[in-house]
Amino acid sequence: MLAVFLLYFVTGKIGLQLSSHALQVTLIWPPTVIALSFSLDVIAEGVESHVQSTVLIDLGCHLGQGYYFSHPMPADEFMMWFKKHHD
């Protein structure tokens, strides 16, 4: 059975402005380490930049979704996009 741990990449507000890269990593690292220690897949949600993607990969999170990869699209458009990028 595949277990999935959802991880939200913090880029907005949670009572304060989280613009510091160090603060973002500090908030993301603990749940990632915990999930990986239980052999769970970690999926980052809301990845919006190459820097965020690189940080997540460095932390051990190799799966993600967000505007950095693609904007939302209908299923038929997705199939064309997927074939274009994965052939």
C-alpha positions as CSV (number, residue, x, y, z in Angstrom):
1,M,0.0,0.0,0.0
2,L,1.3,3.4,-0.9
3,A,1.0,6.1,1.8
4,V,1.1,9.7,0.8
5,F,1.9,12.7,3.1
6,L,0.8,16.0,1.7
7,L,3.2,18.9,2.2
8,Y,2.2,22.5,1.6
9,F,5.1,24.7,0.4
10,V,4.7,27.9,2.5
11,T,4.8,31.0,0.3
12,G,1.9,33.1,1.7
13,K,0.6,34.2,5.0
14,I,0.0,32.2,8.2
15,G,-0.4,35.1,10.5
16,L,2.9,36.6,9.3
17,Q,4.7,37.2,6.0
18,L,6.9,34.2,5.2
19,S,9.3,35.7,2.7
20,S,12.5,34.4,4.3
21,H,14.0,31.3,2.5
22,A,15.4,30.1,5.8
23,L,12.0,30.3,7.5
24,Q,10.4,28.4,4.6
25,V,13.0,25.6,4.9
26,T,12.6,25.6,8.7
27,L,8.8,25.0,8.4
28,I,9.1,22.4,5.6
29,W,12.0,20.3,6.8
30,P,10.5,18.6,10.0
31,P,7.3,17.1,8.4
32,T,9.4,16.0,5.4
33,V,11.9,14.2,7.6
34,I,9.1,12.6,9.6
35,A,7.3,11.4,6.5
36,L,10.5,10.0,4.9
37,S,11.4,8.3,8.1
38,F,8.2,6.3,7.8
39,S,9.0,5.6,4.1
40,L,6.1,7.7,3.0
41,D,6.1,9.6,-0.3
42,V,6.2,13.3,0.2
43,I,4.2,15.4,-2.3
44,A,4.7,19.2,-2.3
45,E,1.7,21.2,-3.2
46,G,1.9,24.8,-4.4
47,V,5.4,24.8,-6.0
48,E,5.7,28.1,-7.8
49,S,9.4,28.5,-8.6
50,H,12.6,26.7,-9.6
51,V,14.1,27.7,-6.3
52,Q,11.3,26.1,-4.4
53,S,11.5,23.0,-6.5
54,T,15.3,22.7,-5.9
55,V,14.9,23.2,-2.1
56,L,12.2,20.5,-2.0
57,I,14.4,18.1,-4.0
58,D,17.3,18.8,-1.7
59,L,15.1,18.0,1.3
60,G,14.1,14.7,-0.2
61,C,10.8,15.6,-1.7
62,H,10.8,14.5,-5.4
63,L,7.1,14.8,-6.1
64,G,5.2,18.1,-6.5
65,Q,2.5,20.1,-8.2
66,G,1.9,23.8,-8.7
67,Y,2.1,26.7,-11.1
68,Y,5.9,26.1,-11.6
69,F,5.0,22.9,-13.5
70,S,1.7,23.9,-15.1
71,H,-1.5,25.9,-14.5
72,P,-4.7,24.0,-14.0
73,M,-6.2,22.6,-17.2
74,P,-9.0,20.4,-18.5
75,A,-8.3,16.7,-18.7
76,D,-8.1,16.7,-22.5
77,E,-5.5,19.5,-22.5
78,F,-3.6,17.7,-19.8
79,M,-3.4,14.5,-21.9
80,M,-1.8,16.6,-24.8
81,W,0.5,18.4,-22.3
82,F,1.6,15.1,-20.7
83,K,2.3,13.5,-24.1
84,K,4.3,16.5,-25.2
85,H,6.5,16.5,-22.1
86,H,6.9,12.8,-21.5
87,D,7.5,11.2,-24.9
